[in-house]
């Protein structure tokens, strides 16, 4: 039971899109409280509204009904206050900017002094293990390395909330598992108590990363179940091979089948 004020409070939220004269309900009556520093995964079938819910939290879209509060303010105010860092499936890096300059970009937009943004970007590259690649360009890096640069950039201005929309979906399985472990290491080493909202289609990924897994139903998306992941941290290969890990994977899978 949550004993502190929620970082994110979602209260009876629905989202309806109008397309070619017909209404499509993407989300229906979704309510969820997310604690500060919590790692939450959203999982469900394609089209269930996982990414839509993440976009509503991040003020990239607005709900049709219901309310969302982020740190006791509206998502718009939270966005203006730069409470969000966002990582998409594609790294979305600028090939003509060095890795260092890509990570500096949000700080540059915010008007930070050159020395300040250089030092902060270097610290974030060190956090993701890429401090020796600051002068390289994105096209010279592997897909996993590019995604680490994207994470470093998202963390550069110390956001309270990190929104991640299938960031490892395009990677091969071995690289994906390595990136999951690296993300947990980065999250644990971040300077702020960062809350993570992570969209995924992978049940093992959701279980390995999360404090709770939110299972969503087919469209119109509803919260079908919330599975608490009571695996000890830090997590590693031993976690993936533990009986409890497989029990939780089965529990999430059964929740998806029932949705």
C-alpha positions in Angstrom: 0.0 0.0 0.0 1.4 3.4 -1.0 2.3 5.4 2.1 3.6 8.6 0.3 1.9 10.9 -2.1 2.0 9.4 -5.6 4.4 10.7 -8.2 1.7 10.1 -10.8 -2.0 9.8 -10.1 -4.2 8.5 -12.9 -7.9 8.9 -12.1 -10.6 7.3 -14.3 -8.9 8.3 -17.6 -10.4 7.5 -21.0 -9.1 8.4 -24.4 -11.4 8.4 -27.5 -10.1 9.1 -31.0 -12.3 10.3 -33.8 -11.4 8.8 -37.2 -13.4 9.1 -40.4 -16.5 10.1 -38.5 -16.3 7.2 -36.1 -15.2 7.1 -32.4 -12.4 4.7 -31.4 -11.9 4.2 -27.6 -8.3 3.6 -27.0 -8.4 3.7 -23.2 -11.4 3.2 -20.9 -11.6 4.2 -17.2 -8.0 3.7 -16.3 -6.9 4.5 -12.7 -3.4 3.9 -11.2 -1.2 5.5 -8.6 2.6 5.3 -9.2 5.0 5.9 -6.3 8.1 8.1 -6.4 11.1 6.0 -7.6 8.9 3.1 -8.8 9.7 1.2 -11.9 6.4 0.4 -13.7 6.0 -1.7 -16.9 2.9 -1.5 -19.1 2.2 -4.7 -21.0 -0.6 -5.9 -23.2 -1.6 -6.9 -26.7 -0.9 -4.6 -29.7 -3.4 -1.7 -29.8 -4.3 -2.0 -26.1 -3.3 1.6 -25.3 0.0 1.2 -23.6 1.8 3.9 -25.6 -1.4 6.0 -25.5 -1.3 6.0 -21.7 2.4 6.8 -21.6 1.7 9.7 -24.0 -1.1 11.0 -21.8 1.2 10.9 -18.8 3.9 12.8 -20.7 1.5 15.5 -22.0 2.1 14.3 -25.6 -1.7 13.9 -25.8 -4.7 14.8 -23.6 -7.3 12.5 -22.1 -10.9 12.6 -23.2 -12.2 12.0 -19.7 -10.6 11.7 -16.2 -7.5 13.4 -14.8 -3.8 12.8 -14.5 -1.7 14.6 -11.9 2.1 14.5 -11.9 3.8 15.7 -8.7 0.5 17.3 -7.8 0.3 19.3 -11.0 -1.0 18.9 -14.5 1.0 16.9 -17.1 1.3 20.2 -19.1 2.9 22.0 -16.1 5.1 18.9 -15.4 6.3 19.1 -19.1 7.0 22.8 -18.9 8.9 22.1 -15.6 10.9 19.5 -17.5 9.9 16.6 -15.2 10.0 14.2 -18.1 12.8 12.4 -20.0 11.6 10.3 -22.9 13.3 7.3 -24.7 11.6 5.9 -27.8 12.2 2.6 -29.6 14.4 4.4 -32.1 17.3 6.3 -30.5 16.4 9.5 -32.5 20.0 10.8 -32.5 21.4 13.5 -34.8 24.1 11.9 -37.1 25.8 15.3 -37.6 26.3 15.9 -33.9 28.9 13.9 -31.9 27.7 11.7 -29.1 28.7 14.3 -26.6 26.8 17.0 -28.4 23.7 14.8 -28.7 23.6 14.4 -24.9 24.2 18.1 -24.5 21.3 19.0 -26.7 18.5 19.4 -24.1 20.8 21.4 -21.9 21.7 23.6 -24.8 18.0 24.2 -25.5 17.5 25.1 -21.8 20.3 27.7 -22.1 22.8 26.1 -19.8 26.4 27.4 -19.9 28.7 25.5 -22.3 31.0 24.3 -19.5 28.0 23.2 -17.4 26.4 21.2 -20.2 29.7 19.7 -21.2 30.4 18.4 -17.7 26.9 17.1 -17.2 26.8 15.3 -20.6 30.2 13.7 -19.8 28.9 12.5 -16.4 25.9 11.0 -18.1 28.0 9.2 -20.7 30.1 7.8 -17.9 26.9 6.6 -16.1 26.0 4.6 -19.2 29.6 3.4 -19.8 30.3 5.5 -22.9 32.6 8.1 -21.6 35.2 7.1 -24.2 32.9 7.7 -27.1 32.0 11.4 -26.7 33.8 12.4 -29.9 32.2 9.5 -31.9 29.1 9.9 -34.1 25.9 7.9 -33.7 26.4 6.1 -37.0 29.7 4.7 -35.6 28.0 3.0 -32.7 26.0 -0.2 -32.4 22.3 -0.2 -31.8 22.7 -0.9 -28.1 25.2 1.9 -27.7 23.0 4.3 -29.6 20.2 3.5 -27.2 22.5 4.1 -24.2 23.3 7.6 -25.7 19.5 8.2 -25.9 19.1 7.2 -22.2 22.0 9.5 -21.2 20.4 12.4 -23.1 17.1 11.7 -21.4 18.7 11.8 -18.0 20.9 14.8 -18.7 18.6 17.3 -17.1 17.8 15.1 -14.1 14.1 14.4 -14.9 11.8 13.1 -12.1 10.1 10.7 -14.6 11.6 8.6 -17.4 9.1 7.5 -20.1 10.4 4.6 -22.2 8.3 3.3 -25.1 9.7 -0.1 -26.1 13.3 1.1 -26.1 14.8 -2.3 -26.6 12.2 -3.7 -29.1 14.5 -3.6 -32.1 17.5 -5.3 -30.5 18.5 -8.9 -30.7 17.7 -11.0 -27.6 21.3 -11.1 -26.2 21.8 -7.4 -26.6 18.3 -6.8 -25.2 19.0 -8.7 -22.0 22.3 -6.8 -21.6 20.6 -3.5 -22.1 17.9 -4.4 -19.5 20.7 -5.1 -16.9 22.4 -1.9 -17.9 19.2 0.1 -17.5 18.7 -1.2 -14.0 22.3 -0.2 -13.2 21.8 3.3 -14.7 18.4 3.7 -12.9 20.0 2.6 -9.6 22.9 5.0 -10.2 20.8 8.0 -11.3 21.2 11.1 -9.1 17.5 11.5 -8.6 14.8 9.1 -7.4 13.7 8.6 -11.0 10.3 7.1 -11.6 10.2 4.9 -14.8 7.2 4.1 -17.0 8.3 1.3 -19.4 6.2 0.1 -22.3 7.0 -3.4 -23.5 5.6 -6.5 -25.3 8.0 -8.8 -23.5 6.8 -10.6 -20.4 10.3 -11.6 -19.1 11.6 -8.1 -19.7 8.7 -6.6 -17.7 9.2 -9.0 -14.8 13.0 -8.5 -14.8 12.9 -4.7 -14.7 9.8 -3.8 -12.7 8.5 -3.2 -9.2 5.0 -3.7 -10.7 3.7 -4.9 -14.0 0.4 -3.4 -15.2 -1.4 -5.8 -17.5 -3.8 -4.2 -20.0 -6.7 -5.6 -21.9 -7.3 -5.5 -25.6 -8.9 -2.3 -26.9 -10.5 -0.5 -25.3 -7.6 -0.6 -23.0 -8.3 -1.2 -19.3 -6.1 -2.3 -16.5 -6.8 -6.0 -16.2 -4.3 -6.8 -13.4 -1.3 -5.3 -11.5 1.3 -7.9 -10.6 3.7 -7.0 -7.8 7.3 -8.2 -8.7 8.7 -9.2 -5.3 12.2 -10.1 -6.6 15.2 -8.7 -4.7 17.4 -6.0 -6.2 20.0 -5.8 -7.6 18.9 -8.3 -10.3 21.2 -10.3 -12.6 21.4 -13.6 -14.5 20.7 -15.4 -11.2 17.4 -13.6 -11.0 16.4 -14.8 -14.5 17.1 -18.4 -13.5 15.3 -18.3 -10.1 12.0 -20.3 -9.6 10.3 -17.1 -8.4 11.1 -15.3 -11.7 9.4 -18.1 -13.7 6.4 -18.0 -11.3 6.0 -14.3 -11.9 6.4 -14.7 -15.7 3.6 -17.3 -15.6 1.4 -15.0 -13.5 1.8 -12.2 -16.0 1.2 -14.5 -18.9 -1.9 -15.9 -17.4 -3.2 -12.4 -16.7 -2.7 -11.6 -20.4 -4.6 -14.7 -21.5 -7.5 -13.8 -19.2 -7.7 -10.2 -20.5 
